[in-house]
Amino acid sequence: MQSKLFDLSGQTALVTGAACGLGLAFTEILSEHGARVAMLDIDAAALQRSAKRLRDQGRAVDEHVVDVGDRTRLRGVTDAVAKQGRLDIVFANAGISAGPGYKTAVGQIEAVQDEAWQRVLDINLTSVFVTLQAAAAPMKRQRSGRIIVVSSIAGIKSEAPVGYAYAATKAAINNLVRQAAMELAPFNIMVNAIAPGPFRTNIAGGRINQPEVEAMFAAMVPLGRIGEPDEIKGLALLLASPAASFLTGTVIPIDGGSTAA
């Protein structure tokens, strides 16, 4: 019998960047434990494939094609999902790479272009704030909820392989989570962040799957390898579930020991 600590039956969840990678892993674990999940992603074809596969397995999922950089569309879809009944769980996961870090010529500080910097801020920071803002209203009304933001260990410590805008937005997210957690705690809304180390995802066009890039990141991890998306599911379920009823305002690394080194 499934423990009530991790039972999400009857709950409604929303996940941004849900078509693949960590967002798909979040969707899988939430739907496996009984939640109905609204999957948001900009990639319509990948979103349709992933949603169909899950529905074929008997999971309750709906797909919504959304560019999280479009604030009006993001707010509208979040409001529409909430108006179907409740909004219990939100994963603000969507994000993009800022390109390589300062050990390459194009990643050095004087080479960062204004347009590229702004695009990363729009997706990695502003869209997270908008997701938090849109989720907070219905959760305040129902006086409960779980909001989980995907940050990065690059927001906790210097990470030479990642670009400046990525590191800056992930650091900003961490304090955004703490600030929102304090405001929303009286409403029984828990706000936390997951800070992954290197995982096998499609960010930056799946660059981490190139053998030389994977080897570079793996060498930085005490466990000697990068993470697989399935390995983030346990932490995600914990933060989304009744088991995390006294856990808010945290930024939790899941990084194979990288932040401890």
C-alpha positions as CSV (number, residue, x, y, z in Angstrom):
1,M,0.0,0.0,0.0
2,Q,1.3,3.4,-1.0
3,S,2.2,5.6,2.0
4,K,0.0,8.6,2.5
5,L,3.2,10.6,2.9
6,F,3.7,10.4,-0.8
7,D,0.2,10.1,-2.1
8,L,-0.8,12.9,-4.6
9,S,-4.2,11.5,-5.5
10,G,-6.7,14.1,-6.5
11,Q,-4.0,16.8,-6.7
12,T,-3.4,19.1,-9.7
13,A,0.2,19.9,-10.8
14,L,1.8,22.1,-13.4
15,V,5.3,21.6,-14.8
16,T,7.1,24.0,-17.1
17,G,9.7,22.6,-19.5
18,A,7.9,19.3,-19.2
19,A,8.5,17.6,-22.6
20,C,11.9,16.1,-21.8
21,G,14.7,15.9,-19.3
22,L,14.1,16.9,-15.7
23,G,10.7,18.4,-16.5
24,L,9.5,15.1,-17.9
25,A,11.0,13.2,-14.9
26,F,9.0,15.5,-12.6
27,T,5.8,14.8,-14.6
28,E,6.4,11.1,-14.5
29,I,6.8,10.9,-10.8
30,L,3.9,13.2,-10.0
31,S,1.5,11.3,-12.3
32,E,2.8,8.0,-11.0
33,H,1.7,9.0,-7.5
34,G,-1.8,10.2,-8.5
35,A,-1.5,13.8,-9.6
36,R,-3.1,15.2,-12.8
37,V,-0.3,17.1,-14.5
38,A,-0.5,20.0,-16.9
39,M,2.7,19.8,-19.0
40,L,3.9,23.1,-20.5
41,D,6.7,23.3,-23.1
42,I,7.6,25.3,-26.2
43,D,8.4,22.2,-28.2
44,A,5.0,21.1,-29.5
45,A,6.2,17.8,-31.1
46,A,8.2,16.6,-28.1
47,L,5.4,17.6,-25.8
48,Q,2.8,15.7,-27.8
49,R,5.0,12.6,-27.9
50,S,5.7,12.6,-24.1
51,A,2.1,13.3,-23.2
52,K,0.8,10.5,-25.4
53,R,3.2,8.0,-24.0
54,L,2.1,8.9,-20.5
55,R,-1.6,8.8,-21.3
56,D,-1.0,5.4,-22.9
57,Q,0.3,4.2,-19.5
58,G,-2.9,5.5,-17.9
59,R,-1.4,8.7,-16.5
60,A,-3.6,11.8,-16.2
61,V,-1.7,14.5,-18.2
62,D,-2.6,17.5,-20.4
63,E,-0.3,19.4,-22.7
64,H,-0.1,23.1,-23.3
65,V,2.3,24.6,-25.8
66,V,3.8,27.6,-24.0
67,D,6.9,29.8,-24.4
68,V,7.5,30.8,-20.8
69,G,9.1,34.0,-22.1
70,D,5.5,35.0,-23.1
71,R,4.3,36.3,-19.8
72,T,0.7,36.7,-20.9
73,R,0.4,33.2,-22.2
74,L,2.2,31.7,-19.2
75,R,-0.2,33.5,-16.8
76,G,-3.2,32.6,-18.9
77,V,-2.4,28.8,-18.9
78,T,-1.6,28.8,-15.2
79,D,-4.9,30.6,-14.4
80,A,-6.8,28.2,-16.7
81,V,-5.4,25.1,-15.0
82,A,-6.2,26.5,-11.5
83,K,-9.8,27.3,-12.6
84,Q,-10.4,23.7,-13.4
85,G,-10.5,23.1,-9.7
86,R,-7.3,23.5,-7.7
87,L,-3.6,24.1,-8.2
88,D,-1.7,22.1,-5.7
89,I,1.9,21.6,-7.1
90,V,3.9,23.8,-9.4
91,F,7.4,23.0,-10.8
92,A,9.0,26.1,-12.3
93,N,11.5,24.1,-14.3
94,A,11.9,25.7,-17.8
95,G,15.3,27.2,-18.5
96,I,18.0,27.7,-21.1
97,S,21.7,27.7,-21.3
98,A,23.8,30.9,-21.4
99,G,26.4,29.2,-23.5
100,P,29.9,28.2,-22.4
101,G,31.7,29.6,-19.5
102,Y,34.7,31.9,-19.1
103,K,37.3,29.3,-20.0
104,T,36.3,29.8,-23.7
105,A,36.7,33.1,-25.6
106,V,33.0,33.4,-26.3
107,G,32.1,32.9,-22.6
108,Q,34.4,35.6,-21.2
109,I,32.8,38.6,-19.5
110,E,33.6,41.1,-22.3
111,A,32.2,38.8,-24.9
112,V,28.7,38.5,-23.4
113,Q,26.2,40.1,-25.7
114,D,23.3,42.3,-24.4
115,E,20.6,40.3,-26.3
116,A,21.8,36.9,-25.2
117,W,22.1,38.1,-21.6
118,Q,18.5,39.5,-21.7
119,R,17.0,36.3,-23.2
120,V,18.5,34.2,-20.4
121,L,17.2,36.6,-17.8
122,D,13.7,36.5,-19.4
123,I,13.5,32.7,-19.4
124,N,15.6,31.6,-16.3
125,L,14.5,34.4,-13.9
126,T,11.5,36.4,-15.1
127,S,9.5,33.4,-16.2
128,V,10.2,31.7,-12.8
129,F,8.9,34.9,-11.0
130,V,5.8,34.9,-13.3
131,T,5.2,31.2,-12.6
132,L,5.5,31.8,-8.8
133,Q,3.2,34.9,-9.1
134,A,0.6,33.1,-11.1
135,A,0.6,30.0,-8.8
136,A,0.5,32.1,-5.6
137,A,-3.0,33.6,-6.1
138,P,-5.0,30.3,-6.3
139,M,-2.8,28.7,-3.7
140,K,-3.4,31.6,-1.3
141,R,-7.2,31.2,-1.8
142,Q,-7.1,27.5,-1.0
143,R,-4.5,28.0,1.7
144,S,-2.2,25.3,0.6
145,G,0.3,24.4,-2.1
146,R,3.8,23.4,-3.1
147,I,6.0,25.4,-5.4
148,I,9.3,23.9,-6.5
149,V,11.8,25.9,-8.5
150,V,14.7,24.3,-10.4
151,S,17.9,26.2,-9.7
152,S,21.4,24.9,-10.1
153,I,24.6,24.4,-8.2
154,A,25.9,27.2,-10.4
155,G,23.7,29.5,-8.3
156,I,25.5,28.3,-5.1
157,K,29.1,28.3,-6.2
158,S,31.3,29.3,-9.2
159,E,31.0,26.9,-12.1
160,A,33.5,27.6,-14.8
161,P,31.7,25.6,-17.6
162,V,28.5,27.7,-17.5
163,G,27.8,31.2,-18.8
164,Y,27.5,34.4,-16.8
165,A,23.8,34.9,-17.3
166,Y,23.0,31.3,-16.3
167,A,25.0,31.6,-13.1
168,A,23.5,35.0,-12.3
169,T,19.9,33.9,-12.8
170,K,20.3,30.7,-10.8
171,A,21.7,32.7,-7.9
172,A,18.8,35.1,-8.1
173,I,16.3,32.2,-8.1
174,N,17.7,31.0,-4.8
175,N,16.9,34.2,-3.0
176,L,13.6,34.6,-4.9
177,V,12.6,31.2,-3.4
178,R,13.6,32.3,0.1
179,Q,11.6,35.6,-0.2
180,A,8.5,33.9,-1.5
181,A,8.7,31.2,1.1
182,M,8.5,33.8,3.9
183,E,5.5,35.6,2.3
184,L,3.6,32.4,1.6
185,A,4.3,30.4,4.7
186,P,1.2,31.8,6.6
187,F,-0.9,30.3,3.8
188,N,0.6,26.8,4.2
189,I,2.4,27.2,0.8
190,M,5.8,25.6,0.7
191,V,8.4,27.1,-1.6
192,N,11.6,25.3,-2.2
193,A,14.4,25.0,-4.8
194,I,16.2,22.0,-6.3
195,A,19.8,22.8,-7.3
196,P,20.9,20.0,-9.7
197,G,24.5,19.4,-10.6
198,P,25.2,18.1,-14.1
199,F,22.4,15.9,-15.4
200,R,21.8,14.3,-18.7
201,T,19.3,16.7,-20.3
202,N,18.7,18.5,-23.6
203,I,19.7,21.9,-22.4
204,A,22.2,23.6,-24.7
205,G,21.0,21.2,-27.4
206,G,22.0,18.2,-25.3
207,R,25.7,19.3,-25.4
208,I,26.3,17.3,-22.2
209,N,25.7,14.1,-24.1
210,Q,28.9,14.7,-26.2
211,P,31.5,12.3,-24.8
212,E,34.1,15.0,-24.2
213,V,31.6,17.3,-22.5
214,E,30.2,14.5,-20.3
215,A,33.7,13.6,-19.3
216,M,34.5,17.2,-18.3
217,F,31.5,17.5,-16.1
218,A,31.8,14.0,-14.6
219,A,35.4,14.9,-13.6
220,M,34.0,17.7,-11.4
221,V,31.6,15.3,-9.5
222,P,32.9,13.3,-6.5
223,L,30.7,10.3,-7.6
224,G,32.6,10.5,-10.9
225,R,29.6,10.7,-13.3
226,I,26.7,12.9,-14.3
227,G,23.2,12.3,-13.1
228,E,20.3,10.7,-14.9
229,P,16.9,12.3,-14.9
230,D,15.3,9.4,-12.9
231,E,17.7,10.2,-10.0
232,I,15.9,13.5,-9.3
233,K,12.5,11.9,-8.9
234,G,12.8,11.0,-5.2
235,L,13.7,14.6,-4.2
236,A,11.0,16.0,-6.5
237,L,8.3,13.7,-5.0
238,L,9.4,14.6,-1.4
239,L,9.1,18.3,-2.0
240,A,5.7,17.9,-3.8
241,S,4.2,15.6,-1.2
242,P,2.6,15.7,2.3
243,A,6.0,14.4,3.6
244,A,7.4,18.0,3.1
245,S,4.8,19.7,5.3
246,F,7.5,21.4,7.5
247,L,10.0,22.1,4.7
248,T,10.1,25.5,3.1
249,G,12.6,28.2,2.0
250,T,15.3,25.7,1.2
251,V,17.7,25.3,-1.7
252,I,18.6,21.6,-1.9
253,P,21.6,20.5,-4.0
254,I,21.4,17.1,-5.9
255,D,24.8,17.0,-7.4
256,G,26.8,13.8,-6.6
257,G,28.7,15.7,-3.9
258,S,29.9,18.6,-6.0
259,T,29.0,21.3,-3.5
260,A,30.6,19.4,-0.7
261,A,34.0,19.2,-2.5
